[in-house]
Amino acid sequence: MSSNVLIIDGGGRGHAFLWKLLQSPRVGKLYIAPGNGGTGKIAKNVLIATTDIKSLARFAEKNSIDLTIVGSEDPLALGIVDVFHRRGLRIFGPTRAATQIEASKADAKRLMREQNIPTAPFQIFRKYDNALKYIRKHGAPIVVKASGLALGKGAYPCKTLTKAEKALTEIMLERAYKKAGNEVIVEKFLDGPEISIHALCDGKTSILLPTAQDHKPIFDGDKGKNTGGMGTIAPVPWVNAQTLQDVNEQIVRPTLQALTEKRRAFTGCLYPGLKITTDGPKVLEYNARFGDPETQSYMRLLKTDLLDVFDACVDGKLAELTIEWHSGFTVCVVLASGGYPGKYKKGITIFGITEAEKVPGVVVFHAGTMYSNQLRTSGGRVLGVTAVGETLQETLNRAYEAIRFIKFKGMQYRKDIGTKTLKTQIHS
């Protein structure tokens, strides 16, 4: 029997989910709210905001939706899963209480402290003056973070005291992230490469996905402001089995166990961002959903039917499922609007996607796009150019070859995605 599916997402992550779900023989009608210029070609775009919970629930009831998949974090933080559960609707994602692990970085850090989960030493502040005094006392390098949801942009690794003071001013006084900056975390700067870990959870069982590595800063060489993510590679070849075991035993399992003990059992995808330090893996922050652009990479590698994966999580049957992955590597390079992550223009015509997808192994996922006579830009991160290949170098070559065909005025992207890992491989 086929399943009608609703995805709640407007970006590249939602397009990637749709692309993979279309490969399932069990999928019936596919809807996405609100979707974008690319998703409308393969599913029905539903013009309901991701935060309009009541309208989304009514749509699910009216259209006989068998499974709703929540991509973006805002509806999770607003309690969409709780609302759907009360109406007897099946939905993939954590409850509002469980989502606090992402919605409040301060709560997450307190949980890490309670459970001895490895993380950077930190202090939490609600008053600007107290935070400023602490920063000046401890000096740089130091990290300043907005506690609430900030679209991945609210963390400032500061190498100088001046930058730390500026970050604090932006978050707490200028309200760059509105109420997300009511509370800030100031923590020790950790040295070491960063990786993304994703764990599928059904409230009892968890399964780790392959490692991924995002590239957050806007410019090459990890320079400039943090973004929602400018590109990913997966898997990360230098992460060995022992490190993954340490992550599972020291971070993922104790976190899930603690949430269960607090009556906040987690179902969905737990995504801790980690630094791999000389003292082992340490948590930078938790996310309560799939990452973007990590999802775009994962969907290219996943061999198992995605609907089977979501169903197993929702129905508490993850222990019965074996998740298989294709060999080789995958890459996602994000093409962004000029000015992003600051102000940028919308409505700019996009050319060349059809030609780009003729490159072997390449699929282009839409994020900030819309149709108005022709395909145009509508967001900061516009497209995710993904590629697969047997080696990381081959995969990167394919992605960057495809990018040469795509054009829109002001287009910017990082030209060094995966470069650090390639150098590590060469010298190891």
N, C-alpha and C positions, 0 to 999 in steps of 0.2 A: 504493500500500500504506500502511495507517495505521500510526502510531507510538504505542506505549504510552509515556507520559511520567510520570516521578516528579519532583516538586519537593521540595526539602529546605528548609523554611522554616515558621515558625509565625506569621508576622505579616502585615501589610498588603501587603508586597512579594510574598509568595507568593500571596495572594488575587488581586492584580493580574495576576500571570503567568497564573494559571489562567483568569481572565476573558478575557484576550486569546487564550490558546491555544484556548479553546472556539470561537473564530471561525475556526480553521483547518480546512479540509476534510480534512487529512491526519492529524489527531489521532485516536488510538484511545482506549484507557482512560487516565484521568487519576487520578494518586495524589498525595497530598501528606503529608509527614511533618514535624511532627505535625499541621499544619493548625490550624484554629480553628473557631469557631462559624459563620463565613460560608463557609469553604471546603468544609465538609461538605455544603453544599447543592448544590454544583456538581461535586464530585469525591469520591473516597474518601479520608477521613482515615486515615492509618496511624499508630498509636500507638507510634512509635519515636522516641526522642530524636535531635535533629540531630547529637549528638556520638557516638552509638552506631554507629560506622562499619561494624563487621563485620555487625551486624544489617541495616543499610541495604543493604549489598552483597548479602547473602543474599536479601533481599526483591527486589532488582532482578533477580537471577538466577532466582528461583523464579517471578516474575510476568512474565517475558519483557519487561522494560523496555528499550525501544530507545534512550531518552535520559533521563539524569538531569540536572536543573538545580539547581545549588546556589545558594540565595539568601543564607543567613546565613554570617557569616565564621568562626565557630568550627570547623565541620567542614573548611573549607578549610585553616585553620591546623593542624588535626590530620592533614592529609594524605589526605583522602577521595579526591581525584582520583588520587593515586598508587595507592591501594588498588584503585579501580575499574579503572584502566588495567592493573594486573597481572592482573586477572580478565577482561580483554578486554571491559569494559563501557564504553559511550560516555557521557561526562559533560562538562557545560559548567562550566568553572571552571579556575583556575590550580593548578599543583602546589603542594605544601607549600613548596618552595624559593622559588617565585615569590610566594607569599602572604606571605612574610616582609616584603614591602614595606608591608603593613598590620600584620602581627602584631608587628613591632618598629619603632616610630617611630624608634628610635635607628639601626637599620640603614638605614632609608629616608633619614634626614638625612645619614648618611655617604655614601650613594650620590649624593645631591644635591650634596654638597660635591665629591666625586670628579669628577662629570660637569659641574660648573658649571651645574647647573639652578637657576634663581632661587628662593631661599627666604630666610627670615629668618636672620640670624646667630644661632648657638646654641652651647650647651655641653651635654654629656651627663654625668650623675652617677649613681653607684651608692651614694654615701654621703650621708646627710641633712645632716651638718655641712658638707660641702663645697658642697652645693647652696645651703644657707642663707647661707653666707658670700658666695657669688657673687651671690645675689639682693640681699643688703644692700649689696654693693659697687655694683651697677648700678642699683638703685632701680626705681621703677615709672614708666610702665606696663611690664609684662612678662608673658610667658606661661609657665605651668608645665604640663607634660603628662606623664601616665603613658605609658611607652613601649609597654606591651602593650595587648591588646584590652580596651576598657572600655565597650562598647556605645554609643560616641559621646559618652560623658559625661566622659572623662578629661582634657579640655583646659580650663584655667582662664585666660582672659584677665583679668589683674589690674591694675586702675587705681591701686591703692594698695599700698604695701609690706606693710601689715597683711594684706590679702587674699592676697598672694603667699605670705607665711609660712604662713597658714592652709591654703592649697592644698597646699603642700609637706607640711605636717603630715598632712593628710587622706590624701594619696597614699602617703607613705613610712612614716609612723609608725602612723596609724590603719588603714592597709591597706584603704582604701575600695574599691580595685579588686584586692585580693589580690595575686597575683604580678605582675600588670600594672604594679604600682608598684615593682618591684625596681629599675627604672632610670627616671630622669626626664630630660626635655629641658627646659631653660630657654632661652627664646629671646626675641629682640626683638619687641615688639608692633608689628604692621604696621597702618598706617591704610589705610582704603579698604573698599569693599563686597566682600562674599564671594559667590562663585559656585561651582556644582558643574559639573565637566566629566566626562562619561562617554565612554570610548572602547572600542568593541568591538574585540577583537583575536583573531587566529587563529594567532599565533606569527610571522606574516610581515607581515600587512596590518592596518591599524587604520582605523576609521571613527569620527569624532566624532558624538555625538548632539547634539540641540539643547541649549543652555545651560539650566540650572535654578538656582534660588536657594532654599536652605533657610533656615529661621528656627530657629536652635538654642536660644536661651534660652527659658525657660518662660513668661516674662511679656511683655506688650506693651512696645514700646520697647526690645526686646533686654535686658530686665532679668531678674535671677535666674539660677539655675544652668543650665548647658547640659543639654540632653536629647538623645535620639536624633533629634530633629527634630520641630518643631511645625507645619510646613507648608511647601509649596513652590509656586513659580510656574514656568512654562516656556512658551515660551522667555523669556529675559531681554532685553527690547527694546533696552536701551541698550548691549548688547555688540555691537560691530560686527565686520565680516568681518576687518578687520586684526587686532583683538585675538584672534580665534579662530585666525588664521593664526600669530600669535606663540605662542599656547598650544601649537599643534600642533608648530611647529618648535623651540621652546625648551624645551618640557616633555614632551609626550607621546612624540614620536618618540625623543628622546635617552634617555628613561627605558626605553622598550621595547628600544632597541638595547643599552643597558647591561645589561639583564637577559639578553638573548640572549647577549651576550659572556661573561657570568658563568655560562652554561649553566643559566639560570633562565628560559628563553623563556616569555613570558606569553600564555596563551590564556584568554579570558573577557572580563570587563569591568574595565578600569582606571578608577578614579574618583578623580582628584585634586581635593581641595578647594583653591580658590585665593582669594587676596586680589588685587584689582585696585588696585595702588598707583600713585602718580604716576610711579614708575619702571617700570611695566608689571606683568604678572601674576606672582605669586609663589606657590609651593606651601606650603600650610599642613600638609597631610598627604596620604598616599595611602590609598585603599581598594582592595581587590582583588576587589570585587563591586559589583553594583548598589546604589545608595543606597536608603534607606527613610526618608522618604516620596517621594523623587524618582521611584522606579519607578512609583508610583501615578499620577503625572502623566504620565510617558512612555508608559505603556500606553494612556492616553486619546488621545494624539496620534499614536501609531504606526499607519501605514496598511498597511505590509508585514506579511505573515504572520509571526508571531513564531517559529513553528517553523522557517521558512526561515532566519531570522536565527540562531537557535541552531545549526542544522545547519551553516550556512556557517562559523561560528566553530570548531566541533568538527572539521569535515572539512577545514579549511585552504582554504576556497573563498570567503572574504570578498571577495576582489577581483572575483569574478564576480557579486556581489549589489549591486543598487541598493536602498537603503533609502528608502522614501517616508514622508512625514509629512503629517498633516492641517494645514490652515492654521488660524490663530487661536491661542488660548491655552488653557492648562489650569492648574488650581489644585487643590491638596490641602490641606485644613485638618484638622489632627489634633485629635480630641476625646480628652482624657486623664482619667484617674482623679484625684480629689481627693488632693493630697499628692504626686503624681508631680512631679519625679523622685526624691523621697524615698519614705517608706513610704506605702502606700495600701491600702484595703480591696478585697477581691475578692467576687464573687458578687452584685453589685448589678444589679438588673433594668434592662434597656435597652428604651426605648419609641421608636416613631416612625420607624423606618428606612423602612418601606414608604411612608409619607407623604412623607418627604424625597426619595425617588427619583422621585416624581411631578413634581418641579420639573424643567423642561426642561434637558437636558444634564448631569444629576447621576447619579453612581454612587457608592454608599457601599461602601468596602472595609473588611473586618473585620481587626483586628489582635489586640487582647487581649480576645477574646470566647469564650464557651463556651455550650453548651446544657445546662441542668439544669432540666427541665420547661419553662423558657422561656429566652430569650436573656439572658445575664448577662455582667458584666465578669470578666476573668481576668488582666488585665495593666495596665501603666501607660499605654501608648498604646492606646486602645480601638478607635477607628474613624478612618478617613480619608475625609472627605467631599470627593469630587472633582467638578469641573465643567469643562465646555468652553464656549467662546464665541468670538465674532469679535474682541472687544476684551478687554483685561485687566479693565477695570471691569465689563463685563457678566458676565464669568466669575466674578469675586469676588462680585458681587451674587447670582448663582445659588447659589454655595456657601453663603454666609451666610444666604440665604433658606431653604435646605434644613436648615441647622443648627437653625433655630427649631422644627422639628418633632421633633427628637431630644432625649430626656431620660433621664438617669440621675443618681442622687443623687451630688453632688460633682463633676459634670462641669465640666471647665475647658478652655478653648481660647483661643488668641490671636485677638484681634479686629482685628489690624493686618497680617495676611499680605498682602504685596504693596504696602503703603501707601507705603513709601519709593520703590519703582519708579514708582508712579503719580505721586508728587510730582515725580520726576525728569522724567517724560514731560511734565508740565504746564509745567515751567519750562525745558525744553530747546527 
